[in-house]
Amino acid sequence: MQKVKVTVEEVDGVETKDLFKYDTSPINYDNILAKWKKFNKRITLHLHPPKGFSIPERINESFITHSWYAAIECFGICRYEVSILFAAIAVEAAINHDDRMQEYRGKSYKQWITLSPKSLAKVKEVGIDISDLIESDNGEIVSKFVELRNKIAHGDNLGAQYILRQFNHNTSIEYTDYRISEKDALEQIEKSYNFLVKWGKSEPIVVLSGIEEIRFE
């Protein structure tokens, strides 16, 4: 264990546009397209308000597929940790808007359901398919999808590495050999996508409130 001193330097300016030219740059246009092609599937959810027409959920304030597309966009520029966060945000937003979860949501801290094995068990109980988000450990629900997201969200890089070692069943590898990789991000994005597709095909009723509501005036 080390203790190290921290200093800070403030500078003005933005990233130079030359970064876009280099073949090795993650924000090179061709590199972004190549990354996006590694997961070529996209999803559109449609909201059907009472007046007989539909709108793409992505343009609404409910931020379900909006967050999922943010995961894809971040993947394109190799921001794998951010991709993992947004992939999970999409799932969490879907769960919180599902009519079947409103009673549980109302009892939750600040009336919002945070992803956890406990909350996923409740999601499963009301009939929502969570098979892509969980694993079984001696009959108990565990979730690499959730645990990896939580470690990254809290800045616990060492904990994230532990989750990867644990769920990949490779405890012999050194911590220093593990990084959040393209493969890890792709796996989380695909799990989120699969959940959202199955959820959407079940034709759920979603609850919109405040700025989320679709208004006709």
C-alpha positions in Angstrom: 0.0 0.0 0.0 1.3 3.5 -0.9 0.4 7.0 0.3 1.1 9.6 -2.4 0.8 13.4 -2.5 -1.7 15.1 -4.8 -1.2 18.5 -6.5 -3.5 20.2 -9.0 -2.9 22.3 -12.1 -5.6 24.4 -13.9 -5.3 25.1 -17.6 -7.5 26.8 -20.3 -8.2 25.2 -23.6 -9.8 22.3 -25.4 -8.5 19.1 -27.1 -6.7 19.8 -30.3 -8.6 18.8 -33.5 -5.4 17.0 -34.5 -6.6 14.1 -32.3 -9.3 13.4 -34.8 -6.7 12.7 -37.6 -4.6 9.9 -36.0 -5.5 6.4 -36.8 -4.9 5.3 -33.2 -7.2 7.9 -31.7 -10.5 6.6 -30.2 -12.2 9.7 -31.6 -11.0 9.1 -35.1 -14.1 8.8 -37.3 -13.2 5.5 -38.8 -12.4 4.0 -35.4 -15.8 5.1 -34.0 -17.6 3.5 -36.9 -15.6 0.3 -36.5 -16.5 0.1 -32.8 -20.2 0.7 -33.5 -20.3 -2.1 -36.0 -19.1 -4.5 -33.2 -22.7 -4.3 -31.9 -24.9 -3.6 -34.9 -28.3 -4.0 -33.3 -30.4 -1.0 -32.3 -33.8 -0.6 -30.5 -36.7 1.8 -30.7 -39.4 1.7 -28.1 -42.7 3.4 -29.1 -45.0 5.2 -26.6 -48.7 5.1 -27.3 -50.6 7.8 -25.5 -54.4 7.8 -25.5 -55.0 9.9 -28.6 -54.2 7.1 -31.1 -50.6 7.9 -32.3 -47.2 6.9 -31.1 -43.9 8.6 -30.5 -40.4 7.2 -30.2 -39.5 6.8 -26.5 -36.0 8.1 -27.3 -37.2 11.6 -27.8 -39.2 11.6 -24.5 -37.8 12.6 -21.1 -38.1 9.1 -19.7 -34.5 8.4 -20.7 -34.8 4.6 -21.2 -33.4 4.1 -24.7 -31.8 7.5 -24.6 -29.5 6.1 -22.0 -28.9 2.9 -23.9 -27.9 4.9 -27.0 -25.5 6.9 -24.8 -23.9 3.6 -23.9 -23.4 2.8 -27.6 -22.0 6.3 -28.3 -19.5 6.1 -25.4 -18.5 2.6 -26.6 -17.6 4.2 -30.0 -14.9 6.3 -28.4 -13.6 3.6 -26.1 -15.2 5.0 -22.9 -16.0 1.5 -21.7 -16.7 2.4 -18.0 -19.2 5.0 -19.1 -20.8 2.5 -21.5 -21.3 0.1 -18.6 -22.9 2.9 -16.5 -25.4 4.0 -19.2 -26.3 0.4 -20.2 -27.4 -0.1 -16.6 -29.1 3.3 -16.4 -31.4 2.2 -19.3 -32.4 -1.0 -17.4 -33.0 1.0 -14.2 -35.1 3.6 -16.0 -37.2 0.9 -17.6 -37.9 -0.8 -14.3 -38.8 2.4 -12.6 -41.3 3.3 -15.3 -43.0 -0.1 -15.4 -46.5 0.1 -14.0 -46.0 -3.3 -12.2 -43.2 -1.8 -10.1 -45.0 1.4 -9.0 -46.0 0.1 -5.5 -42.5 -1.1 -4.8 -41.0 2.2 -6.2 -43.3 4.2 -3.9 -41.8 2.4 -0.9 -38.2 2.8 -2.1 -35.7 5.4 -0.9 -36.6 8.7 -2.5 -39.2 6.7 -4.5 -36.6 5.4 -7.0 -35.6 1.7 -7.3 -31.9 1.3 -7.5 -30.5 -1.8 -9.2 -29.5 -4.6 -6.7 -30.0 -8.3 -6.5 -32.8 -7.6 -4.0 -34.7 -5.2 -6.4 -34.2 -7.6 -9.3 -35.8 -10.4 -7.3 -38.8 -8.1 -6.9 -38.8 -7.3 -10.6 -38.8 -11.0 -11.4 -41.6 -11.5 -8.9 -44.0 -9.2 -10.8 -43.3 -11.2 -14.1 -40.6 -9.1 -15.8 -38.0 -11.2 -17.6 -34.6 -10.6 -16.0 -32.8 -13.7 -17.2 -30.2 -11.7 -19.1 -29.2 -9.7 -15.9 -28.7 -12.4 -13.3 -26.9 -15.6 -12.4 -27.7 -18.2 -9.8 -25.3 -18.9 -6.8 -26.6 -21.8 -4.7 -30.2 -20.7 -5.4 -29.6 -17.0 -4.7 -29.8 -14.3 -7.3 -26.5 -12.7 -8.1 -25.8 -10.2 -10.9 -22.5 -9.4 -12.6 -24.4 -6.8 -14.6 -25.4 -4.9 -11.4 -22.3 -5.5 -9.3 -19.9 -4.3 -12.0 -22.0 -1.2 -12.6 -22.1 -0.4 -8.9 -18.3 -0.7 -8.5 -17.6 1.5 -11.4 -20.3 4.1 -10.4 -18.7 4.4 -7.0 -15.1 4.7 -8.4 -14.1 1.4 -6.9 -11.7 0.2 -9.6 -10.2 -2.5 -7.4 -13.7 -3.8 -6.6 -14.6 -3.8 -10.3 -11.5 -5.9 -11.0 -12.6 -8.3 -8.2 -16.1 -8.7 -9.8 -14.5 -9.5 -13.2 -12.2 -12.1 -11.6 -15.1 -13.6 -9.5 -17.6 -13.9 -12.4 -15.0 -15.0 -14.9 -13.9 -17.7 -12.5 -10.3 -16.7 -12.9 -8.9 -15.8 -9.4 -5.4 -16.7 -10.3 -4.8 -13.7 -12.5 -3.1 -10.7 -11.0 -5.2 -7.6 -10.3 -2.8 -5.5 -12.3 -3.6 -7.6 -15.4 -7.3 -6.6 -15.3 -8.8 -3.5 -16.9 -12.3 -2.7 -18.0 -12.1 -3.9 -21.6 -14.1 -3.6 -24.8 -15.3 -7.2 -24.2 -16.7 -6.2 -20.7 -18.5 -3.2 -22.1 -20.0 -5.2 -25.1 -21.2 -7.8 -22.7 -23.1 -5.2 -20.5 -24.5 -3.4 -23.6 -25.8 -6.7 -25.0 -27.4 -7.7 -21.7 -29.1 -4.3 -21.4 -30.3 -4.6 -25.1 -31.7 -8.1 -24.6 -33.5 -7.1 -21.4 -35.0 -4.0 -23.1 -36.1 -6.0 -26.2 -37.9 -8.7 -24.1 -39.4 -6.0 -21.9 -40.7 -4.1 -24.9 -42.1 -7.2 -26.5 -44.1 -7.8 -23.3 -45.9 -4.5 -24.1 -45.5 -3.0 -20.6 -47.5 -0.1 -19.4 -45.2 2.7 -18.4 -46.0 5.5 -15.9 -44.9 9.0 -16.9 -45.0 12.0 -14.6 -44.0 15.6 -14.6 -41.9 16.6 -17.6 -42.1 13.0 -18.9 -45.8 13.3 -19.7 -46.8 13.5 -23.3 -48.9 16.6 -23.7 -51.2 17.5 -26.6 -51.7 21.3 -26.0 
